[in-house]
Amino acid sequence: MAFEGLQTRLQETIKKITGKGKVSEQDVKTMAREVRLALLEADVNFKVVRNFINEIKERAVGQEVMESLTPGQQVIKIVQEELTKLMGGEQSKIAISDRPPTVIMMSGLQGAGKTTTTGKLANLLRKQYNKKPLLVACDIYRPAAIKQLQTLGKQLDIPVFEMGTEVSPVEISKKAIEYAKEEHLDYVLIDTAGRLHIDGELMQELADVKEAVKPDEIFLVVDAMTGQDAVNVAENFNEQLDLTGVVLTKLDGDTRGGAALSIKAVTDKPIKFIGTGEKLDELEEFHPERMASRILGMGDVLTLIEKAQANIDEKQAKQLEEKMRTMSFTFDDFLEQMSQVRQMGPLEDLLAMIPGANKMKGMKNLQFDEKQLVHVEAIIQSMTKEERQDPSIMNASRKRRIAEGSGTSVSQVNRLLKQFNDMKKMMKQMTNMQKGKKGKGFQLPFM
């Protein structure tokens, strides 16, 4: 998960100062030194780190902290604000042309995920903005890239414009825009050629395309896993093309996060989108303030809500709520709900978006094993329809059959049945409390 090392270091550092009733200049210096080391270890550009630390120290020893009733909290607020500012301050929205189609030129080196990201962006524009995009294959040097874009278009049911490998990228781009106008399409996404490294021929071709079609956006796709190399690539492309934004891919991998924290400061170009996985719907708009909160362990409720709205059917959710209230919740409902939650992304990433979850008992070092969810699904799918509707009919022979059918053990089947019953009891207690009944309260199972 991105920023994992940085998150741990920064959260440990700020915890030392949070509860202080009085913050001295020495406290601030100690914190600043530890923050600086954490950022450098995360591969953040050293000049960016120096300026960032100077800003924090200047504000943290000022009047707003020293005269505050909660100086520790005030210091954390400063760190969060400066971290947000470092990554761009506020979300940079995608352009919308007054005279459609809006033209987006996608650039980047080979291996950064440019073609896949082009498909992901088209998918996001259609799903989130209800726009009609067109994918344009302009990498005439790699027939595989054209084929890849066509495959993506077929998967997403989005049209792809291509003219083979014998026509120049400039001509293909012009014809594509004419086609988009005729078909009343909203966006044209031009997938340009990449190289293994920056060279004059590549940059000239990109400059020619830019000159010919006057794109509304010029995005650079960079691999966050490459750390400072990503920042160097962004700097070079920006000098040649005057980028309007950056798309960071592979931010779900084992990346230290230095690129995300350095690019805006070095190039003065915003990060517009981030790739959070390999699936075609795993591209997100980049929100600096939300990312800063996640890095500091303050959660990201807005993104969590957006993921839920995008992946969980509202009608089904209301039906599920009613079933929970009336105690008619079944294993079929449980399976359906689990499937929808898994579509939102890895569970440990979702947990990180909940404010204070990292401080909850037992949560700090919790690692979610996705294989366990596969076992749960297998157990439920090995039940008969009658057993899913009424688990109380389970006896020893039924449990043995389910264990054999799911490739698990009887003890695992028993554990799932107990968890399911505990959850139903908890829901009943919550319903009783909402009705105003006085009781002993309830305790979450396994706590």
RAPEQUI-V676167 format. One line per field, one symbol per residue. ss: DSSP state (@ for helix, = for strand, . for the rest). burial: + if it has 16 or more other ideal C-beta (glycine too) atoms within 10 Angstrom, else -. A space follows every 10 residues. Layout:
ss = ???
burial = ???
This chain:
ss = ...@@@@@@@ @@@@@@@@.. ....@@@@@@ @@@@@@@@@@ @....@@@@@ @@@@@@@@@@ ..@@@@.... @@@@@@@@@@ @@@@@@.... .......... .======... ...@@@@@@@ @@@@@@@@@. ..=====... ..@@@@@@@@ @@@@@@...= =.......@@ @@@@@@@@@@ @@....==== =........@ @@@@@@@@@@ @@@...==== ===@@@.@@@ @@@@@@@@@@ @...=====. .......@@@ @@@@@@@... =====..... ..===..@@@ @@@@@..... @@@@@@@@@@ @..@@@@@@@ @@@@@..... @@@@@@@@@@ @@@...@@@@ @@....@@@. .........@ @@@@@@@@@@ @...@@@@@. @@@..@@@@@ @@@@@@...@ @@@@@@@@@@ @@@@@@@@@@ @@@@...... .......
burial = -++++++-++ +-++--+--- --+---++-- ++-+++-++- -++++--++- -++-+++-++ +---+----- ++++++++++ ++++++++-- -+-+-----+ +++++++++- -+++++++++ ++++++---- ++++++++++ ----++-++- -++--+-+++ +++-----++ -++--++-++ ----++++++ ++++------ -++-++--++ --+-++++++ ++++++++-+ ++++-+++-+ +-++++++++ ++--++++++ +++++++-++ +++++++--- ++++++++++ ++++++++++ --++-++--- ---------+ ---+----++ +-+++----- +--++-++++ +++---++-- ---------- ----++++++ -++---++-- +------++- -++--+-+-- -++--++--+ ---+--+-+- ---------- -------
